[in-house]
Amino acid sequence: TSHELMNQSSATTFILAGFSEYPQLQIPLFLLFLTIYSVTLMGNLGIIVVIRINPKLHTPMYFFLNHLSFLDICYSSVFTPKLLQILVMEDRTISFRGCMTQFFFICTFVITEMFMLAVMAYDRFVAVCNPLLYTVVMSHKFCTVLVAGTYMLGGLCAVISIYTLLQLSYYEYGIINHFGCEYAAVISVSCSDSSFSQMTCLVISIFSESSSVLITLASYVFIVATIIKMPSKGGLRKAFSTCTSHLTAITIFHGSILLLYCVPNSNSSWLFDKVVTALYTVMIPMLNPLIYSLKNKDVKETVRRLMSSKLHSHLT
């Protein structure tokens, strides 16, 4: 019964193996991930602050970028603190509830980010292809609805996925050959038939991947077609510069998710899974602010002004 299952599950403790097969790398990896996590938090908080204080950045594109930075902080904070803990401490345990909570939040934030990137592609499509109607189409109300929709889709997919995982039985002391409760890792410590859960996860992965990639690709096909028709070379360069940063972020993010969830990789090693998971949960949240801010004149200008005013206040 479900009551017995919950009793069994609440007594269950998992051990996260992390990168324990490389004892000599524990401290270097700790320092590497700590540095990346610090840069992630500072970079994304920096973008949120810059967008808030510069009225010039109160536009739909930056409204979405603000939420993207918030999501990057959230989902890098699901795995990274635990990863840092297991790299330097003897205690590598995680409770069943802790594991399921980790899985729920990583699933919610990753799927939300997937759709947020698609919404940002649609925003660029409207800006490049219908510049005169841009402020009418991308009204604040419509932007809010789009953002709320991405969070709701992320939450719904996570609820369905976790429901199927809660129907399974688990070993009382399972060893998870991973640094976090990622889907394949949770399934590996289940002692019951997980085929229905795996099928559900595959359907959710393919639905969220294909729909967000299709929206993004369709948007960029129209953008490129419009850019090619532009008479002025200046407009061409400006349009491409706003889109290349977005395309870079999308390629890295979707590439790693596709490798992990949508390609049947039963022969792939746990090390491969861990490296790819680290890429999209630790590296990408750090890269997004760099990709967007380094390419952006308004963001750089605001940061420069902030730095000079801080310097001026210290000197006076």
N, C-alpha and C positions, 0 to 999 in steps of 0.2 A: 504494500500500500504506500501511498505518498507520504503518510505520517512516519512509517518505518524508514522510508527512503531519506526523509529529512533528518531523522535521528542518526542514521548511519552517516549521512553526509556531514552533519555538524561535528561528529567525532573524527572526521577525516582530516588528516594533515598531509600536505604534499611537501616534497623537498625539491627546491629548484636547483638543478645542477649548474646552471649558468655556463661559464667557460671554465669549469673546474678541471677539465682534461688538460688545461694549459696553466699549471700552477705558477710558472715563471712569468706569465703575462697578467696575473691578477692586478698588481699595482700599476703597471703601464696602462692597462685597460681602464682601471678606475680613474686615473688622471686624465686619460683621453675623454672618457664619457662625462666626467665632471666638468672639463673645459667646454665640451660641446653643449652640455646642458646649461651652463652659466651663460654662454654666448646666445643660446636659444632664448632664455628668459630675458636677457638684456635687450637683444635685438627685437623681439616681438613686443615687449613692453615699451621699448623705444618707439616703435612704429605706432602703437596705440596712443602714446602721449603726443607724438608729432601730429597725428591726424586730429586729435582733440584741440591742440592749441593753435593750429593754423586754419583760419576760416576758409582759405583758398582750397583746402583739402576736404571741405564738407560737400563732397560730390558722391554719386552712387559708387563709382569705382573704389574710392577710399572707404566708403561705408562697408563694402564687401571685404576689402583688404583688412579693415579693422577686425572683422569677424574671423577672417582667415588667421590672423595673428593670435586671436583669442583661442581658436581651435588648436593651433600649433602649441601654445603654452599648455593647454589641457591635455592633449594626447601625448606630448612628450613627458608630462608629469605622471602619466599612468604607470609606465614601465620603468623609467629612468631611476627614480629614488630607490626602488626595490633592487634594481640591477646594481646600483652603487653599493647598496648594503651587502648584497651577497658576494660582491667582489672582495670586500675587506673584512667581513665578519664570519665567524664560525657558523652562526645560526642562519641556515638557508631555508628554513621552513616557511610555509604559507598555509593558512587555514583554508578549508573548502570555501567558506564565505568570502574570504579575502580574494581567493582565486577567481570565483565567479564575479565578484565586483570588478576586479581588474579586467576580465574578459568583456563584461557589459560596457564599461566605459571606453575601452579601446575600440570596440566594435561601433559604438555610437559616434565617437569623434572621427574615426577614419571614414565611415560612410558619409557623415555630415560634410567632412572636408572634400570628399569626392564630388558631392553635389554642389558645394560652394564654388569649387573650381569651374564646374559647368556653368553655374550662374554668372561667374565672372567672365567666362567666354561669351555668353549671351550679351552681357553688358558691353563688351568690346565690339561685338557685332552691331549692336544698335548705334554705338558711338561712331563707328567707321562708316556703316552703310546708310544710316538715317540720321546724320548729325543735326539736321534742323528739327527733327521730332524727338531728339534724345531726352530733353528735360520733361517733355510731355509723357513719353512712354515710360521712362525710368523715374517715375514720381517716388517720393519718399514712402508713400503708402505701399506701392507696388514692390519696392525694394524690401520693405519690412516683411511683406507676405512671402517673397522669395526666400529670404533668410529663415523665417519661421518654418517654411516648408522643408528646407534642408535639414534643420534640427529634428523636425518631426519624422522625416524619412529615416534619419540615422537612428533615432530612438526606437522606431517601429521595427526596423530590421534587427536591432540588438535584442529587443524583447522576444521576437520570434526565435532567434538563434539560441538565446539563453534558456528559453522554455524547453527546447529540444534537448539541451545539455542536462537540464535538471531532471529529465525523465530517466537518465542513465544511472547505473550503479558504479561506484568507484572503489579502487583498492584503498584500504584504510591508511596505508603508508606508501603512497605512490611516489616514485621518483620521476619528476618532469625534466626531461633533457632539454631544458630551455631556460631563459632568464626571466620569463614572464608567462602568464596564462593566455597564450595565443591559441587559436582554435585547435590546430593539430596537436599541440602539446597537451591540452585538456583531454582530448580524445584518447591519447596514448595511455592515460592512467584510468581509463574506463574498463570495467570488466564485463560490460554487457554489449549487446549488438548495437552498434552506433550507425548503421547504414542509413536509417531515416534522418538522423541528425546531420550526417555528412551530405546527404542529398539536399536537405534544406539549406545548408550552408553554401553548397555549390550553386543552387538556384538564386539565393540572395546575392552571392558574389557576382554571378553572371548578369543578373538584373541590374545591380547598382553600377557595375563596371561598364556594361554595354550602353545603358541609357546615358550615363554621364559622359562617356567617350563619344557617343553619337551626337549629343548636344554640342560638345566641344568641337568635334570635327566639322559638323555642319556649319557652326558659327565661323570657323576659320576658313572654310572653303569660300563662303560668301565674302569674308574680309579680304582674302587674297584676290578674289575676282574684282572686288571694288578698288583695291589698291592698284592693281595692274591698269585699270582704266583711268586712274588719276592723271591729269595733265602735268601738274607740277611735281618736280622731284623732291621738293621740300616736304610736301604733304606725304609723299611716299615714304620718306625716311622716318618722319614722325609717327606715322601709322605703324610701320614695322617695329619701331623701337618700343612702343607700348605693348606690342603683341609678342615679341621674342621672349621677354622676361616671363610672361605668362605661360608660353609654350614650353620653356625650359622647366618650370616648376611642374607642369602637367606631365611631361615626359618622364621625369625622374619618379614622380609619385605613382603614376599608373603603371610604369614599367615594373616597379618592385611589387606592387599589389598583384599584377597579372602573373608574375613569376611565382608568387607564393600561393595564390588561391584559385586561379582560373586555369592553370596548366597542370594536368595530371602528372605529379612528380613523385610517385611512390618510390622511385629509385634514388631520389635526392637525399643527401645526408642531413642529419640534424644540424651540422655545422653550417650548411648552406641556408637552412631555415633561419638559424640564429643571425647570420650575417645579413640576410635580406630583411629580417624583422628590424634589426638595428638600423639598417639603412632608412627604412620609412618611419620608424618611431623615434629615432634619435637624430639622424642626419638631416632629413628633410625639414623638420621644424626649425633647424638652424639655418638652412639654405634659403628658405622662403623670404625672410626679411632682407638677406643679402641680395638675392635675385631682384626683388622689387625695388629696394631703396637705392642700390648702386646704379640702377638704370633710370632713376627718376629725379628730374631736375628740382621739382617742388619739395620733395622729401629732403634732398641734399641741402637745399637752400634753408629750410627750416632748422635742420640740424646745425648748420653753420651759424645761423643767427643765435640759436640756443647756446652754443659753445662760446661765441664771442660775448654774449651778455653775461654768462657765468664768469668768464675770464675777467670781464670789465668790473663785475661786482666784487671779485676777489682782490683786484688791484686797487680799488678805491677804498 
